[in-house]
Every structure is written in structure tokens, then in C-alpha cells.
């Protein structure tokens, strides 16, 4: 089922943050939202997740998400925010189990408990199962919340800066897991990230958002050109090519004056 966003406007009061966003995402693909601070990436994700009101249309398989009951929309669309909070008294095991809480009754089926342990093991955090979520580091919380998302069967996965608190190894691991799950299970992932090099390596396509508008949507090597990055970010960059689609974006110097867009 394709995710189709058409003419979506999102704002706070009279201020519009996202303007006329229009794009389509195919099953089995990872798309990364990139753009400068304040471009509207988090706002757009929250709107698609149903957490912010918007004008326009967001459809999954031709069905308007806004017309779905909240529970049905939450089942089809999973959202992983930047800030996971730290005031819960739940353990890591319990937080991950909440990923399938709508299927649970008073007793936890053995199959569900085993599923939680498998995903914790897959993410390398099985040893944290009995730890309180509030006692974890920022990176450990991100791994826990990603494990919760993997446990769900949602068709659409929305992730806001899922690697921001992770070290290099865990950044690679979480994005490799995401790409594998999306491709094998035919899901759709839309991820907001600042790291352009990681985005280029793991994304099937990039959405470049600037001042609330989508400037371009396409393969990473076509989107991340020096001229376009100069216009959007106001910096001169060098682009280093590696094996496959691996590239490195190296900022060289900022421009003293904004470049006309």
C-alpha cells in the first residue's frame, strides 16, 4: 500500500510550518527527510502520525488516514519521536511490550513475551530487559523504542532522528535493521535525519525540506549536489564517494550571505 501525501499544510496558530507537501512512498522503501533546523521535518512526521491537525490529504492504500478511528490509525502508523521521556516507572521489557499492547489482556501470552525477548536480543539490549527505562542513557532509550517499533506490525514507520544519541556502531546497526525489516516485510519508512552521509547510505530516496517546502525528492546522489546544499544549507561542501552508494558530505565553509533560492 502506497503512502500518498497531497497538499499538506501544517501550522501552529497563524504560522504555517509545512506548506503544500506532496509526495508518494512505495512499500519496501526507506525515505529520509533532510533539511536544516526548523525546516518542518518533525512537524510533518507528527502530522502524518495524526498528532497534529493539517489541511490536505494523507492516504494509505487509497484510504484517508484522517477518517480512520484513532486506534486503527495508530495500528497502521507507528511513530518514534525524538524525545522519549524518562519519568516512566516501566522496565525496558514492559516498554517494548507496549508495542503490541492492543493485543494484550490481563495475562501476557508466552508467545508475546518470547517475541519481546527476540527483538531485544536482535537489538543487542537483552541484558537491559529488567532495567528501569528512566535509568537508561539517551542511546539506550533510542534502542529500546526502536525495538518497540520493530515488534509492531505497522505498515508505516515514522522515525524522528532515531540515531541522534547513538554511537557509530549502533547508528549503523539500527539503520541496517530498519532497511532489512522494511524490505523483507514490505513496510514504508519515513525518517528525519540530519546526518546526510548516513541518509545517503541507507535511504532509497531523500525528501529535501526547506522553509516548510519540499524542494526535491529523488535518489540520494541526485538530491545531494553541492549547488543544492549550498542553496538550502548556506554552506560549501565537498562530496566524497565511497563504495556503492556510500558518500561523505564534508562542510568546507559557510556563506556570509544567504543564497537566493
N, C-alpha and C positions, 0 to 999 in steps of 0.2 A: 504494500500500500504506500503510495507516494504521499509525502507531506507537502502541501501546497499553501504557501503564504502569499496573499494577494492584497496589495494596497493597504498594508497595516500601518496605522498611526498610533503611537503611544505617547502619553504625556502625563505631567503632574500639574493639575490646575490648568492654567492657560499656556503653559510651556510645553511644546512638543519636543520629545526626545528622539523618537523614531519617526521617520517620515516616509510614507508610501513604500514600505518594504515589500518587495515582490520577488519570490524565488520558489523553486521546487527541488525537493530532495528525494532521491530514489532509495529503495530498500537496499541494504547491504553496503551502504556508503557512510564514510565519516567526513563531515564537513566542518571546517574550523572557521569560526568568526574571528577576524582580526581587525585591528584598528586602534587608534590612540585612546588614551584615557578620556572618558566622557563621551565616547562616540555613540554609545547606546547599546553596547553588546549585552550587558546584564539585563537591561530593561527589555530588550527584545526577547531574550530567553524567558524572562518571567512572564511576559505577555503570552507567549506560546504555551507556557505551562499552566496558564489560567490564573495566575496570581496577580495580574494587573489588567484593568479594563483596556480595551483597544477598539479602534474602528478598523474595519476591513474584514478579511476572511482568512481563517486558518482551517484547512481541511486535511483530514487523514483518510486516504482512500475514498475521497469524494464526500465524506461526511463532515459536516461543520462541527468542530470541537466545542464551540460556544453553546451549541444546542444539546450537548450531552449532559447528563447528570454529573455532579462533581465526582462521585465515586468512579463512574465509568471513565471519565477523562483522566483521573489520577491513575487508573489501571493501565490505560493505554500510553500515557506520557509520564515518564519518570524524570524528576528534576533534582540535580545535585548542586546546591548553592555554594557560593564561596565561603560563607560563614556558617559553620555547623553548630555554633553554640557550645557551651561547656557546663551548663547548670543541671544537666540530666543526672539522675542517680542510677541510670541503667548501665549494665555491663556492655562490653563490646558484643558478646553473643546476643544479648537482648536487642541491641540497636540493629544489628544485621537481620535478626528475626523479624523486625518490624517491616522489612521489605515485603513480606508476604502476610502481614497482619490481617488482611481482609479474609484470608482463608482460615484463620485460626479460631478455635473455640476456647473453652475453658482449659482444655488439655492440649498439649503440644504433641502432634503425631511424631513418632520416631523418625519418619522419613523427612520431616521438616527440620528436625534437629540435625540429622545427618547432612542435609543439604547445606545448612549453615556452616557446619564444620568443614565441608568440602570447599566452600568458597573462601573461608578463612585460610584454609591450607593453600589454596590456589594463590591467594594474595600474600602468603608468607607471614600471616599475623595470627596463626592459630594459638600461639603462646599468649596472646593478649585476650583470649576469649573471656576470661573471668575478671579482667581489669575493668575498673570503672571508666566509662567514656570520658568523664570530666578530668581524669588524671593523665590523659594521653597528650602527647605533643601534637602540634598542628598537623604534621605529616602523618602521624598515626591515625588521626581523626579522618583525614582525607582518604586513607586506605580503607578505613572502616566503612565510611559512607559509600565508597566505590564498591566495596564488597556487597553492601546492602542493595545497590543498584543492580549488580550482576545477578543477584538472587531473584529479582523481579523479572517478569516476562513481558515487560512493556515494549511496545513496538517502536516507540520514540524515546531516545535517551538525550536529555539536555544537561550539559555539564558546564559549570561556570568556573573557569580557572582550576581544573582538577589537579594540576601539578604544581601549584604555586608554592606549597610548603614542603615539597619533596626533594630529596637529594637526586643526583643524576641517575643512579641505578633505578630508583623507584619511579622516576619520571618515565624512563623507557619501559619499565615493566607495566605500568598502568595503561600506557598508550598501546602497547603491544596487545595486552588483554582486551582492551576496548576494540581494537581493529579486528581481532580474531572473533570475538563474540558477534560483532556487527555483521561480518561477512558470513560466518557459519550459520547464523540464525536469521539472517535477512532483516535485521533491525536497521533503524536510522539513527545516527548520532550527529548532534549539532553541539559543538564545543567552542566555548570562548577561551582564547588564549592570547597571551602577549608574546610568548616566545615564537618568533617567526620561523626559526630554524626547525624546531620541533614540529610546528604546524605543517611546514612543507614536507617533512619526512613522513608523517603519519596520515595526512589528510588526502582524500580523493579529490577534494576541491576546497577552495577558500572563498569565503564571503568577506570582502573588504568593506567595512563600515566606517564612515567618517561623517561627523556632524549630523548623525541620525539618518544618513542616506547610504544605501548600498552603491558603492562606486563601481564595483565589478564582481563577477562571480565566475570562477573557472579553475583550471588546474593550477597548482601552486607555482610552477615555473612560469606560467603566463601572467599570473597576478603579481608576483613579487619581482617587479622590474625596478631598476634604480630610479627611473624617471617617476614611476608611480609612487614609490616610497618617499621620494623627495617631496612630491606634492602633498601627500597625506600626512607624513610624519615630520616634514621640515628638516630632514637630515640627509646628508650624502652617505651612501653605503657602498660597501664592496660586497659582491656576491661570490662566494667560493663554492665551487662544485665538487662533490664527492661521488662515491659510487651510488648507482641507482638514482633515486630522487633526492639523495641527501645533499643539502646545501647549507651554507653558513652565511648568515647576514651579519656583517661587521659594520657598525656605525663608525664613520670616519670623522664627521664634523657636522655641527648643526648650522642651519642657515640663519643669518642675522635677521632677515625679513621673511615673512610668510610668502610662499609661492602661490601664485594665482591658481585656483582650482577650476 
